[in-house]
């Protein structure tokens, strides 16, 4: 057995989101799409960038306590490198807290479990390593944005 994985901080994202578009019930839960309007990227060694507007988070409200998320968007560094992000996640908590989040109301992040597995890709040589690396993220939902801290699993 190889050793215990170590998490290495890679960057943080602030993803600005618009009002959700309700897609209605489906056999696996209630579906909605949350447009991604922009945002910022920051990381070690002066890494900076922005979230390119135009992505979306497709959500399935599986139950009153559980939401599954599937977001796709692009991040561009200040150096001009672009990274594709495909981020799948789980957000769960007490029914009243999830309902408040769905309504766009603030909820104490300590009351919500929100974890993701971002898959990154890039044609930029400086970022080629991301296609060979597993990432995890902690996340927090606020009324008009999502805050993510992304870690490489080493």
C-alpha positions in Angstrom: 0.0 0.0 0.0 1.3 3.4 -0.9 1.3 6.2 1.7 -1.5 8.4 2.9 -2.3 11.2 0.4 -1.2 14.7 1.2 -3.3 17.7 0.1 -1.3 20.6 -1.5 -3.1 24.0 -1.9 -3.2 25.0 -5.5 -5.5 28.0 -5.8 -8.7 29.6 -4.5 -11.6 30.6 -6.7 -14.5 33.0 -6.1 -17.1 32.0 -8.7 -19.8 34.6 -9.2 -23.2 33.1 -10.1 -26.5 34.4 -11.3 -30.1 33.4 -10.4 -30.8 29.7 -11.0 -32.9 28.6 -13.9 -35.4 26.0 -12.7 -35.6 23.0 -15.1 -38.2 21.1 -13.1 -38.4 17.6 -11.7 -36.7 14.6 -13.3 -36.5 11.0 -12.3 -33.3 11.6 -10.3 -34.4 14.8 -8.6 -35.3 18.4 -9.2 -33.0 20.0 -11.8 -31.7 23.5 -12.1 -29.0 25.4 -13.9 -27.0 28.1 -12.2 -25.2 30.5 -14.7 -21.5 31.3 -14.0 -21.0 35.1 -14.5 -17.3 35.4 -13.7 -15.0 35.5 -10.7 -11.4 35.5 -9.6 -8.5 33.1 -9.1 -5.7 33.5 -6.6 -2.9 31.3 -5.5 0.7 31.0 -4.3 3.6 32.9 -5.9 1.3 35.7 -7.1 -0.9 33.5 -9.2 -3.9 35.5 -10.3 -6.6 35.2 -12.9 -10.3 35.3 -13.5 -13.3 33.0 -14.2 -14.5 33.5 -17.8 -18.2 34.3 -17.9 -20.4 31.7 -19.7 -20.1 28.5 -17.6 -22.9 26.8 -15.8 -23.5 24.6 -12.8 -26.1 21.9 -13.5 -27.6 20.8 -10.2 -29.8 18.0 -9.1 -31.7 18.5 -5.8 -31.8 14.8 -4.9 -33.6 15.3 -1.6 -34.3 18.0 0.9 -30.9 17.4 2.3 -28.7 16.6 -0.7 -27.7 18.5 -3.9 -25.4 17.0 -6.6 -23.5 19.6 -8.6 -21.8 19.4 -12.0 -20.2 22.7 -13.1 -18.2 23.4 -16.2 -16.3 26.7 -16.8 -13.0 28.2 -17.8 -10.4 30.0 -15.7 -7.8 32.3 -17.3 -4.6 33.3 -15.5 -3.1 36.8 -15.7 -0.4 35.1 -17.9 -3.1 34.2 -20.4 -3.2 30.5 -19.8 -6.6 28.9 -19.8 -7.8 26.0 -17.7 -11.0 24.0 -18.3 -12.7 23.1 -15.1 -15.2 20.3 -14.7 -16.2 20.3 -11.1 -18.5 17.7 -9.6 -19.6 18.0 -6.0 -21.9 17.2 -3.2 -23.6 19.7 -0.9 -25.6 18.4 2.0 -27.1 19.7 5.3 -30.3 19.9 7.3 -33.4 20.3 5.1 -34.0 23.9 6.3 -30.4 25.0 5.6 -30.4 23.5 2.0 -33.8 25.1 1.4 -32.4 28.5 2.5 -29.4 28.0 0.1 -31.8 27.1 -2.8 -33.7 30.4 -2.0 -30.4 32.3 -2.2 -30.2 33.1 1.5 -27.0 33.0 3.5 -26.4 29.9 5.7 -23.5 29.4 8.2 -21.0 27.3 6.2 -20.3 25.2 9.3 -23.8 23.8 8.9 -23.2 22.6 5.3 -21.0 19.8 3.9 -19.8 21.0 0.5 -16.9 19.1 -1.2 -15.9 18.8 -4.9 -13.6 17.0 -7.3 -12.5 19.4 -9.9 -11.0 17.9 -13.1 -8.7 20.4 -14.7 -7.3 20.5 -18.3 -5.1 22.9 -20.2 -3.2 23.2 -23.5 -0.7 25.6 -21.8 2.6 23.9 -21.2 2.9 25.4 -17.8 -0.3 23.7 -16.8 0.2 20.3 -18.5 0.6 18.7 -15.0 -3.0 19.3 -14.2 -4.2 16.6 -16.6 -2.2 14.0 -14.5 -3.3 15.2 -11.1 -6.4 14.5 -8.9 -7.9 17.5 -7.2 -10.3 18.0 -4.3 -11.9 21.2 -3.1 -13.7 22.6 -0.1 -16.5 25.0 -1.0 -18.9 27.5 0.5 -22.0 28.9 -1.1 -23.0 32.5 -0.6 -26.0 34.1 -2.1 -24.2 35.4 -5.3 -21.0 33.3 -5.4 -19.2 30.1 -4.5 -15.9 30.1 -2.8 -13.6 27.2 -3.5 -10.2 26.1 -2.1 -8.6 23.7 -4.5 -6.0 21.1 -3.5 -3.8 18.7 -5.4 -3.8 15.1 -4.0 -0.2 14.1 -3.7 
